[in-house]
Amino acid sequence: MTTETQIFNAVWSVIRRRILDRGVSATELCENVIRRLGRLHRAEGRLRAGDTVLDQDNTLLPLLARATSLGISLYHGNRRIASTSALGVGKPGEIGGYADAELVDVVLRKREIFKGSLKRNGLVYLVTARPLYPTTSPDEQAPIGMIEAFQSEQTFYESLVAAARIGVEQRTAAQEEAADGMEGVIHFLDDVARRLQLLALNGNIIAAQAGEYGRAFRVVCRELGTLADRAKGTVTDVRKLMQTMGLEAGEGHGEEFGRARSGAAGTSEGDPPLSV
């Protein structure tokens, strides 16, 4: 039998792959945007694209981060020169910090794209990184740096939990509103049944006192009693429907909600029956 943990791990595995694939696209987009600014080169110790200084960039990378919903970092060699983040991604990297050993080995030495998990400051990040070359011909020169896209696993998980919590609260509010409306219908039908039963009972008493002259009135009283029984049956059917919809206490789902509601909305089940 599949356990909840196995289901979660399977779903999380798919989510991780999609985040990493999105990271590949994000780093490729970032490289294309940078190259459109001009030729990549070092000048006065800074990395430039044409006349644009990329060190501590606070214009280009934030736009790319918001567009891709990922954090983006730019490295000059193995040193981080710019980093930005988006909502729900995690903290950006420290400017001036150095790349992880795994990134240096795969991206700068082997000149390959890195896709995987890295632990930074006690937190696990999903990271994608690609080498950044001075020209569009990688075979001619070594990488001048690299582009990284990242996502904190914990931050992403917390955002999922928050979204799920909001969804549950919205569904609960809708259930409460529906339950209030149905409780109103039940109370109305129950009140109608009570009144019909009382009318039928009193009518039968008056008809009996009238003797032969009250025979036709007894027919009306029987019809009133029949309507009262039908109203009572409708109340029962509505309560069963509420249990099926999880709006009243029942087995499994909705038990706590039902118990909470039982104190606020009264029922007629404990009242003495009226006979016709």
SULVEN-V236327 format. One record per residue. N is the residue number from 1. SS is DSSP state (~ for helix, > for strand, _ for the rest). Layout:
N:SS + N:SS
This chain:
1:_ + 2:_ + 3:_ + 4:~ + 5:~ + 6:~ + 7:~ + 8:~ + 9:~ + 10:~ + 11:~ + 12:~ + 13:~ + 14:~ + 15:~ + 16:~ + 17:~ + 18:~ + 19:~ + 20:~ + 21:~ + 22:~ + 23:~ + 24:~ + 25:~ + 26:~ + 27:~ + 28:~ + 29:~ + 30:~ + 31:~ + 32:~ + 33:~ + 34:~ + 35:~ + 36:~ + 37:_ + 38:_ + 39:_ + 40:> + 41:> + 42:> + 43:> + 44:_ + 45:_ + 46:> + 47:> + 48:> + 49:> + 50:_ + 51:_ + 52:> + 53:> + 54:_ + 55:_ + 56:_ + 57:_ + 58:_ + 59:_ + 60:~ + 61:~ + 62:~ + 63:~ + 64:~ + 65:~ + 66:~ + 67:~ + 68:~ + 69:_ + 70:_ + 71:> + 72:> + 73:> + 74:> + 75:> + 76:> + 77:_ + 78:_ + 79:> + 80:> + 81:> + 82:> + 83:> + 84:> + 85:_ + 86:_ + 87:_ + 88:_ + 89:_ + 90:_ + 91:_ + 92:_ + 93:_ + 94:_ + 95:_ + 96:_ + 97:_ + 98:> + 99:_ + 100:_ + 101:~ + 102:~ + 103:~ + 104:~ + 105:~ + 106:~ + 107:~ + 108:~ + 109:~ + 110:_ + 111:_ + 112:_ + 113:_ + 114:> + 115:> + 116:> + 117:> + 118:> + 119:> + 120:> + 121:_ + 122:_ + 123:> + 124:> + 125:> + 126:> + 127:> + 128:> + 129:> + 130:> + 131:> + 132:> + 133:_ + 134:_ + 135:_ + 136:_ + 137:_ + 138:_ + 139:_ + 140:_ + 141:_ + 142:_ + 143:_ + 144:_ + 145:> + 146:> + 147:> + 148:> + 149:> + 150:> + 151:> + 152:> + 153:~ + 154:~ + 155:~ + 156:~ + 157:~ + 158:~ + 159:~ + 160:~ + 161:~ + 162:~ + 163:~ + 164:~ + 165:~ + 166:~ + 167:~ + 168:~ + 169:~ + 170:~ + 171:~ + 172:~ + 173:~ + 174:~ + 175:~ + 176:~ + 177:~ + 178:~ + 179:~ + 180:~ + 181:~ + 182:~ + 183:~ + 184:~ + 185:~ + 186:~ + 187:~ + 188:~ + 189:~ + 190:~ + 191:~ + 192:~ + 193:~ + 194:~ + 195:~ + 196:~ + 197:~ + 198:~ + 199:~ + 200:~ + 201:~ + 202:~ + 203:~ + 204:~ + 205:~ + 206:~ + 207:~ + 208:~ + 209:~ + 210:~ + 211:~ + 212:~ + 213:~ + 214:~ + 215:~ + 216:~ + 217:~ + 218:~ + 219:~ + 220:~ + 221:~ + 222:~ + 223:~ + 224:~ + 225:~ + 226:~ + 227:~ + 228:~ + 229:~ + 230:~ + 231:~ + 232:~ + 233:~ + 234:~ + 235:~ + 236:~ + 237:~ + 238:~ + 239:~ + 240:~ + 241:~ + 242:~ + 243:~ + 244:~ + 245:_ + 246:_ + 247:_ + 248:_ + 249:_ + 250:_ + 251:_ + 252:_ + 253:_ + 254:_ + 255:~ + 256:~ + 257:~ + 258:~ + 259:~ + 260:~ + 261:~ + 262:~ + 263:_ + 264:_ + 265:_ + 266:_ + 267:_ + 268:_ + 269:_ + 270:_ + 271:_ + 272:_ + 273:_ + 274:_ + 275:_ + 276:_
